[in-house]
Amino acid sequence: MTPLIAPFRLIADAALPPRCPGCGAVTRTDHRFCADCWGQLRFLAPPWCATCHTPFSIDRGADARCADCLDHTPRHAGVRAAVAYGDIPRAMVLRLKYGRHLAYAATIAQHMVRLVPDDADLLVPVPLHARRMWGRGFNQAAEIARGVSAAIGVPTDLDVLVRRAATPLLRGLGAKARARAVAGAFAVPADRRARLAGKAVVLVDDVYTSGATTDACTRVLRAAGAKSVTILCWARVLDSAAAD
């Protein structure tokens, strides 16, 4: 840092100190949670279902599968979420999506990096419909994917998967209604299919609730030639609560 720049940096740091993403308390560095907020986060890790990564309360063995996966093997190669959905993860997503606090995407990405599969070839964010993109100005999933990509070097493709139909908010809908709402909403244009051929794709989103949206995306990506699709997200709803 040059002598000329240093004083201005000190002034900026004093005026805009790093703050906790959860509550806004001043912290030592950017993207760092305060002790209280950190203690409220439930970071997800094994033991979990070997197929879908639903957390288990006890260790059932590395190959154990949950009841849902025993009944029906999902198309995806697992759902990897950094934290369980709760007050703090919810507030961060809302501030990112509707408050336009894009720095939250970088914070979220930092906690998702540890979950990226070793064989990942390509990051693909869940796309927004053009109408919602125009209104919001950005796609939060794309911003998170960029942060993950910058940290680990796996490339991100922002337009290989498109949302060709606007869908209603899924909050409050049952599983079947959610599936109907997103049926046919996603596509891989024919001239972009070659980008997916034989690739281990990581589908990036902010919150995983019922899986209706990511299931629809996974179906399209696999049909277009992706070798596998792993879902990577910030927070996962683990009970009957509905995400915003």
Secondary structure, DSSP 8 states (H G I E B T S, - for coil): --TTHHHHHHHHHHHS--B-TTT--B-SSTT---HHHHHH--B--SSB-TTT--B-SS---TT---HHHHHS--SSS-EEEEEE--HHHHHHHHHHHTT--THHHHHHHHHHGGGS-TT--EEEE----HHHHHHHSS-HHHHHHHHHHHHH---B-SSSSEE-S-----TT--HHHHHHHHTT-EE--GGGGGGTTT-EEEEEEEEESSSHHHHHHHHHHHHTT-SEEEEEEEEE--SS----
